[in-house]
Amino acid sequence: MSVRSQALICCLLTGFFLLQAGCHEKSGVVEHREVVVDESPPPTGVYVVHEAPPPVIVERRPPPPAGHVIWVEGYWIREHDKYVWHKGRYIHAVAGHRHVPAHWERTKHGWEFREERWVKN
């Protein structure tokens, strides 16, 4: 067998094994995952996926800025078929209201994401 033939076979085998292994990129806290979305239209501010979100990232809370503010924990959101972490932050409190943070709920349809909102006390 010629050197050229051996090199060609080596390249083909390498390509085959790379394809079999798949490609997965992980950078920081962004992890690429395939997500299946429920076809029925969810209520406003809610969407459903069948794969659980990654574990919550515990963040170090910085000192609060001046003013009447509250800390909002970070959360996972699905953007362009992948989970992306939205960092925690301070927001200005709304008088007479309580803040309900964004969160995921397990339901019979899958994992439902609920957007953050203010609710009257």
LUMDO-351453 format. One line per 2 residues: number of its first residue (from 1); their letters; for each residue x, y, z of N, C-alpha, C. Coordinates in nm, 4 decimals. Example, Ala and Ser with C-alpha at 12.3 -4.5 7.8 and 13.67 -1.06 7.14 Angstrom:
BEGIN
1	AS	1.3190 -0.5690 0.7800 1.2300 -0.4500 0.7800 1.3200 -0.3300 0.7800  1.2850 -0.2250 0.7080 1.3670 -0.1060 0.7140 1.2900 0.0030 0.7870 .
REM end
This chain:
BEGIN
1	MS	0.0846 -0.1159 0.0000 0.0000 0.0000 0.0000 0.0902 0.1236 0.0000  0.0575 0.2185 -0.0844 0.1407 0.3380 -0.0973 0.1209 0.4318 0.0224 .
3	VR	0.2167 0.5225 0.0430 0.2101 0.6204 0.1502 0.0878 0.7104 0.1309  0.0594 0.7454 0.0075 -0.0564 0.8293 -0.0233 -0.1866 0.7592 0.0173 .
5	SQ	-0.1986 0.6313 -0.0114 -0.3176 0.5545 0.0252 -0.3311 0.5448 0.1767  -0.2192 0.5228 0.2450 -0.2225 0.5143 0.3910 -0.2652 0.6478 0.4521 .
7	AL	-0.2150 0.7596 0.3973 -0.2521 0.8914 0.4472 -0.4011 0.9174 0.4250  -0.4536 0.8782 0.3108 -0.5944 0.8964 0.2798 -0.6818 0.8165 0.3760 .
9	IC	-0.6440 0.6915 0.4007 -0.7197 0.6068 0.4935 -0.7158 0.6667 0.6344  -0.5996 0.7154 0.6745 -0.5857 0.7773 0.8063 -0.6769 0.8989 0.8192 .
11	CL	-0.6815 0.9837 0.7169 -0.7677 1.1029 0.7186 -0.9150 1.0638 0.7236  -0.9542 0.9644 0.6462 -1.0938 0.9199 0.6452 -1.1348 0.8636 0.7807 .
13	LT	-1.0478 0.7832 0.8409 -1.0787 0.7256 0.9722 -1.0877 0.8346 1.0791  -0.9973 0.9305 1.0745 -0.9999 1.0399 1.1710 -1.1304 1.1180 1.1579 .
15	GF	-1.1696 1.1501 1.0357 -1.2949 1.2209 1.0125 -1.4154 1.1420 1.0612  -1.4133 1.0105 1.0369 -1.5229 0.9248 1.0813 -1.5358 0.9280 1.2336 .
17	FL	-1.4237 0.9133 1.3040 -1.4281 0.9114 1.4497 -1.4686 1.0475 1.5073  -1.4282 1.1546 1.4439 -1.4696 1.2870 1.4899 -1.6198 1.3059 1.4742 .
19	LQ	-1.6746 1.2574 1.3637 -1.8191 1.2663 1.3431 -1.8945 1.1800 1.4437  -1.8413 1.0640 1.4743 -1.9046 0.9751 1.5712 -1.9039 1.0358 1.7107 .
21	AG	-1.7977 1.1066 1.7450 -1.7854 1.1659 1.8782 -1.8800 1.2834 1.8954  -1.9162 1.3485 1.7860 -2.0048 1.4645 1.7941 -1.9261 1.5881 1.8328 .
23	CH	-1.9913 1.6995 1.8232 -1.9271 1.8265 1.8578 -2.0064 1.8891 1.9707  -1.9388 1.9315 2.0729 -2.0024 1.9958 2.1874 -1.9119 2.1087 2.2324 .
25	EK	-1.9683 2.2266 2.2395 -1.8904 2.3437 2.2796 -1.9412 2.3922 2.4137  -1.8512 2.4182 2.5060 -1.8882 2.4710 2.6360 -1.7990 2.5899 2.6658 .
27	SG	-1.8603 2.7032 2.6883 -1.7847 2.8253 2.7130 -1.8513 2.9003 2.8268  -1.7812 2.9185 2.9357 -1.8397 2.9871 3.0508 -1.9574 2.9085 3.1034 .
29	VV	-2.0725 2.9744 3.1176 -2.1915 2.9072 3.1663 -2.2925 2.8813 3.0551  -2.2554 2.9092 2.9311 -2.3453 2.8834 2.8200 -2.3202 2.7422 2.7708 .
31	EH	-2.4237 2.6610 2.7742 -2.4113 2.5238 2.7292 -2.5100 2.5028 2.6161  -2.4641 2.4491 2.5051 -2.5497 2.4260 2.3900 -2.6219 2.2932 2.4094 .
33	RE	-2.7536 2.2983 2.3998 -2.8353 2.1789 2.4136 -2.9456 2.1841 2.3108  -2.9894 2.0684 2.2675 -3.1057 2.0637 2.1807 -3.2282 2.0699 2.2697 .
35	VV	-3.3246 2.1542 2.2348 -3.4437 2.1728 2.3165 -3.5659 2.1501 2.2293  -3.6623 2.0753 2.2823 -3.7871 2.0509 2.2108 -3.8920 2.1447 2.2686 .
37	VD	-3.9589 2.2191 2.1834 -4.0593 2.3154 2.2280 -4.1979 2.2591 2.2022  -4.2866 2.2718 2.3009 -4.4250 2.2279 2.2869 -4.4910 2.3082 2.1751 .
39	ES	-4.5665 2.2418 2.0888 -4.6274 2.3081 1.9732 -4.7506 2.3910 2.0101  -4.8197 2.3589 2.1193 -4.9380 2.4369 2.1557 -4.8957 2.5734 2.2088 .
41	PP	-4.9712 2.6784 2.1749 -4.9297 2.8122 2.2195 -4.9476 2.8268 2.3703  -4.8404 2.8581 2.4423 -4.8513 2.8772 2.5873 -4.9092 3.0140 2.6191 .
43	PT	-4.9531 3.0347 2.7441 -5.0004 3.1675 2.7831 -4.8879 3.2702 2.7713  -4.9243 3.3977 2.7669 -4.8242 3.5044 2.7587 -4.7285 3.4948 2.8762 .
45	GV	-4.5987 3.5117 2.8491 -4.4988 3.5076 2.9542 -4.4583 3.3678 2.9959  -4.5082 3.2643 2.9250 -4.4770 3.1254 2.9598 -4.4398 3.0506 2.8327 .
47	YV	-4.3363 2.9669 2.8391 -4.3131 2.8722 2.7308 -4.2695 2.7404 2.7892  -4.2876 2.6334 2.7114 -4.2681 2.4977 2.7605 -4.1566 2.4287 2.6840 .
49	VH	-4.0680 2.3614 2.7568 -3.9655 2.2774 2.6969 -3.9709 2.1417 2.7666  -3.9123 2.0406 2.7042 -3.9173 1.9064 2.7607 -3.7892 1.8667 2.8319 .
51	EA	-3.6885 1.9506 2.8259 -3.5624 1.9236 2.8938 -3.5483 2.0185 3.0118  -3.5165 1.9624 3.1280 -3.5012 2.0444 3.2480 -3.3889 2.1459 3.2294 .
53	PP	-3.4048 2.2638 3.2891 -3.2955 2.3614 3.2826 -3.1771 2.3116 3.3645  -3.0573 2.3620 3.3368 -2.9396 2.3251 3.4170 -2.9575 2.3706 3.5620 .
55	PV	-2.8733 2.3196 3.6516 -2.8806 2.3649 3.7914 -2.8570 2.5157 3.8027  -2.9217 2.5766 3.8991 -2.9070 2.7200 3.9237 -2.7622 2.7495 3.9638 .
57	IV	-2.7108 2.8607 3.9166 -2.5750 2.9034 3.9514 -2.5854 2.9960 4.0728  -2.5133 2.9611 4.1781 -2.5129 3.0464 4.2972 -2.4145 3.1593 4.2721 .
59	ER	-2.4652 3.2812 4.2733 -2.3821 3.3976 4.2442 -2.3490 3.4738 4.3720  -2.2371 3.5380 4.3693 -2.1978 3.6249 4.4806 -2.2695 3.7579 4.4625 .
61	RP	-2.3456 3.7966 4.5622 -2.4243 3.9195 4.5560 -2.3349 4.0392 4.5862  -2.3240 4.1343 4.4930 -2.2429 4.2537 4.5205 -2.3148 4.3452 4.6198 .
63	PP	-2.2442 4.4400 4.6787 -2.3103 4.5347 4.7685 -2.4185 4.6115 4.6927  -2.5314 4.6406 4.7590 -2.6393 4.7102 4.6877 -2.6038 4.8559 4.6596 .
65	PA	-2.6527 4.9072 4.5483 -2.6346 5.0498 4.5204 -2.7282 5.1300 4.6119  -2.7157 5.2577 4.6099 -2.8007 5.3438 4.6926 -2.9457 5.3347 4.6458 .
67	GH	-3.0356 5.3627 4.7370 -3.1777 5.3621 4.7017 -3.2453 5.2359 4.7509  -3.3770 5.2315 4.7342 -3.4560 5.1165 4.7784 -3.4584 5.0124 4.6663 .
69	VI	-3.3684 4.9168 4.6754 -3.3551 4.8153 4.5713 -3.3682 4.6757 4.6321  -3.3983 4.5789 4.5467 -3.4014 4.4392 4.5891 -3.3118 4.3594 4.4965 .
71	WV	-3.2594 4.2488 4.5473 -3.1756 4.1592 4.4668 -3.2650 4.0581 4.3969  -3.2458 4.0402 4.2665 -3.3171 3.9404 4.1878 -3.2155 3.8341 4.1486 .
73	EG	-3.2414 3.7102 4.1906 -3.1505 3.5991 4.1597 -3.1416 3.5772 4.0084  -3.0283 3.5252 3.9639 -3.0120 3.4905 3.8239 -3.0963 3.3684 3.7882 .
75	YW	-3.1114 3.3445 3.6586 -3.1933 3.2323 3.6139 -3.1526 3.1904 3.4720  -3.1871 3.0671 3.4381 -3.1647 3.0151 3.3028 -3.2825 3.0530 3.2150 .
77	IR	-3.2528 3.0897 3.0926 -3.3559 3.1194 2.9924 -3.3149 3.0485 2.8643  -3.4111 3.0146 2.7828 -3.3790 2.9500 2.6556 -3.3734 3.0561 2.5472 .
79	EH	-3.2598 3.0636 2.4799 -3.2413 3.1574 2.3694 -3.1764 3.0828 2.2533  -3.2399 3.0856 2.1392 -3.1870 3.0222 2.0180 -3.1516 2.8760 2.0437 .
81	DK	-3.2445 2.7999 2.1018 -3.2310 2.6560 2.1256 -3.1178 2.6179 2.2192  -3.0834 2.7064 2.3125 -2.9837 2.6727 2.4137 -3.0192 2.7469 2.5421 .
83	YV	-2.9710 2.6946 2.6527 -2.9911 2.7619 2.7801 -2.8804 2.8647 2.8010  -2.9197 2.9842 2.8436 -2.8257 3.0935 2.8681 -2.8559 3.1474 3.0083 .
85	WH	-2.7521 3.1696 3.0870 -2.7681 3.2203 3.2229 -2.7814 3.3724 3.2218  -2.8866 3.4225 3.2851 -2.9039 3.5667 3.3052 -2.8622 3.5960 3.4484 .
87	KG	-2.7591 3.6776 3.4635 -2.7026 3.7045 3.5951 -2.8008 3.7792 3.6847  -2.7841 3.7555 3.8157 -2.8640 3.8266 3.9139 -2.8335 3.9758 3.9087 .
89	RY	-2.9264 4.0559 3.9623 -2.9097 4.2002 3.9543 -2.9976 4.2677 4.0591  -2.9675 4.3919 4.0849 -3.0523 4.4735 4.1706 -3.1531 4.5478 4.0836 .
91	IH	-3.2760 4.5570 4.1346 -3.3783 4.6374 4.0663 -3.4454 4.7267 4.1713  -3.5040 4.8361 4.1260 -3.5740 4.9266 4.2173 -3.7050 4.8617 4.2607 .
93	AV	-3.7302 4.8671 4.3901 -3.8538 4.8125 4.4458 -3.9718 4.8974 4.3999  -4.0891 4.8343 4.3901 -4.2118 4.9040 4.3528 -4.3013 4.9063 4.4766 .
95	AG	-4.3338 5.0259 4.5225 -4.4149 5.0412 4.6438 -4.5475 4.9677 4.6309  -4.5849 4.8946 4.7370 -4.7129 4.8243 4.7398 -4.7152 4.6958 4.6578 .
97	HR	-4.5980 4.6515 4.6100 -4.5895 4.5305 4.5280 -4.4790 4.4389 4.5796  -4.4919 4.3128 4.5473 -4.3833 4.2179 4.5743 -4.3364 4.1611 4.4409 .
99	HV	-4.2086 4.1311 4.4340 -4.1485 4.0806 4.3111 -4.1563 3.9281 4.3094  -4.2050 3.8731 4.1991 -4.2055 3.7281 4.1782 -4.0971 3.7013 4.0746 .
101	PA	-3.9901 3.6308 4.1122 -3.8785 3.6117 4.0190 -3.9128 3.5163 3.9043  -3.8382 3.5282 3.7979 -3.8505 3.4340 3.6862 -3.8130 3.2960 3.7386 .
103	HW	-3.8837 3.1940 3.6907 -3.8559 3.0585 3.7397 -3.9125 2.9537 3.6443  -3.8655 2.8311 3.6627 -3.9127 2.7154 3.5875 -4.0044 2.6327 3.6763 .
105	ER	-4.1141 2.5813 3.6195 -4.2052 2.4920 3.6907 -4.2217 2.3640 3.6112  -4.2152 2.2512 3.6805 -4.2375 2.1205 3.6166 -4.3877 2.0983 3.6116 .
107	TK	-4.4427 2.0733 3.4931 -4.5857 2.0483 3.4758 -4.6037 1.9199 3.3955  -4.7275 1.8809 3.3740 -4.7536 1.7604 3.2949 -4.7141 1.7791 3.1483 .
109	HG	-4.6976 1.9041 3.1046 -4.6598 1.9333 2.9660 -4.5086 1.9426 2.9469  -4.4338 1.9528 3.0563 -4.2883 1.9698 3.0481 -4.2435 2.0761 3.1470 .
111	WE	-4.1369 2.1438 3.1152 -4.0844 2.2517 3.1998 -4.1360 2.3842 3.1461  -4.2105 2.4571 3.2291 -4.2663 2.5863 3.1889 -4.1860 2.6985 3.2518 .
113	FR	-4.1466 2.7942 3.1688 -4.0743 2.9113 3.2178 -4.1739 3.0224 3.2455  -4.1638 3.0803 3.3634 -4.2504 3.1921 3.4035 -4.1648 3.3179 3.4154 .
115	EE	-4.2014 3.4221 3.3443 -4.1269 3.5478 3.3492 -4.1464 3.6168 3.4842  -4.0483 3.6986 3.5222 -4.0622 3.7735 3.6467 -4.1725 3.8759 3.6333 .
117	RW	-4.2307 3.9123 3.7502 -4.3402 4.0089 3.7469 -4.3562 4.0707 3.8864  -4.4325 4.1796 3.8906 -4.4673 4.2453 4.0168 -4.6127 4.2128 4.0470 .
119	VK	-4.6408 4.1797 4.1741 -4.7762 4.1469 4.2182 -4.8115 4.2411 4.3320  -4.9347 4.2950 4.3274 -4.9794 4.3855 4.4356 -4.9859 4.3079 4.5658 .
121	N	-4.9450 4.3752 4.6750 -4.9548 4.3144 4.8093 -5.0979 4.3081 4.8548 .
REM end
